[in-house]
Amino acid sequence: MHILKSLKLIIYVFAIISLLTSNSKSTEECFEGTSRAIFKFNLAIDNIILEPIAKGYSKLPDPIKTGTGNFTSNISVLLSIPNNLLQGDFKKLGHSIGSFAINSTVGILGFLNPAEKIGLSPSKEDVGQTLGTYGFGPGCYLVLPILGPSTARDTLGILADTYIDPFAHVTLREKEIFSTSGNALDYYSVKATGVVDFRADNIKNFESLEKNSIDLYSSYKSIYLQDRENKISNSVNEQDEWGSLDN
């Protein structure tokens, strides 16, 4: 019931945003000047902090990198579970629950991935995608500090994710679920590790994009919007060499 009440509130808020930006399409921008300035800031943070960390991380032994990636991916499945339910996709719900249960136990907290070997393949779902399946358009495109590319819908989704994500409840809100609890440091540590893992996996892709793009800002925008569209439509092209471009 709490999830449904939260979702109703999300829909009401997004409806207001949609009315204010009713003429905006996903390819249009309401704050392009500001977004480009934030993009430059994010790029500087990446060059100074994230890229060096990712390059150091990429030199770790493969078993450590693979295990870390498996762990963060397993945690992210917790957010997929309520979204699978809200989307009415019970097949994916079964994959998500089964994968998390098996990898968290047999897979030693997710560092191993035995669920994949038996055919369980959960997709990453969030509130932004759920709103998209309900027919809500993306609204204005914008760039968020640190978090990167987003839209009006996905920005609202990022806020809503923390209200339905079980991992956020046991960390950010320090609630106890099945005798498990944590704190905000645990939440942000896992999120940051996932970002570093993704950045390390795509060092060459980012370097190629920066080298070959006439307008790097527009290239990131195009990749992000296409990735989100594919995820919402469950396209077979959802996963490519870039993996997931989630915030």
Steps between C-alpha positions, in 0.01 A plus 500: 500500500786737580646441153167572331450820702850614408438424133176701501687798647767462233239495223328812637828692520604388154161601360566854623847499344353369175248786489778752548706341221218367283661623178839352576621185329790281604726662240419851622668672792367748752835588654762430231738775610490382861520134396808564287668679790419211734624256236837677493513484880421127497762443232761676714406284799532192280842603368638594841345234724294225338718411202823456703314286756344292222839444334645386832200276560538343154846374597359285781491121444205393286338288776485807727354723228248236394397431858458869577292552186285200591447635853385846392280352226339267754421795730343688207258211446325606822376814323384293203272281714239766594521649151438160340193476722378851416548430129303177531788303346484183710748309285769758571385514861569128530844543344582789735388325819659170401827661396533708816411209728745259338788744455463639852525152653673247276678786322650634826322836525505536125874483439433188296224473243364142498151630410620593153624146441150360558338751266388776736565841343338794682484833317574828675175689557434834670210738558590705192453189286180411683355845430604455137306173476196687637521736204673798661732676258854601600437873505797736485852366465745628761834421661525455877813579703706181554206277395523601135241478216133484597150616408214652701347153535823325591599770749172449680565126475839535670331661800224239504747211476614559858143454624444158345854358497540255792875567506434873548263422787757294691778752438385859437199464729666247731193278510539134591385240247549132581738596784716695255582869529770745398565870458536770234871423461415146393254631240733754342799265516317235298372759251846654459658156454246421227590825321872424519442146373298630204756772424785247508314264265456782248829690512571442131143581401509834680840584354375417149188710551701800621743465209245459221208718610455841340269599788563277801197639686266402216660155474437426867146628466430276201644191669308561821162559334538195274603284793197608705266446207635150449461416867141622516403310185701193609682513168735218405760776463461591868845369582784598269873548548428801722301288745269711713496879491294534818568800725 
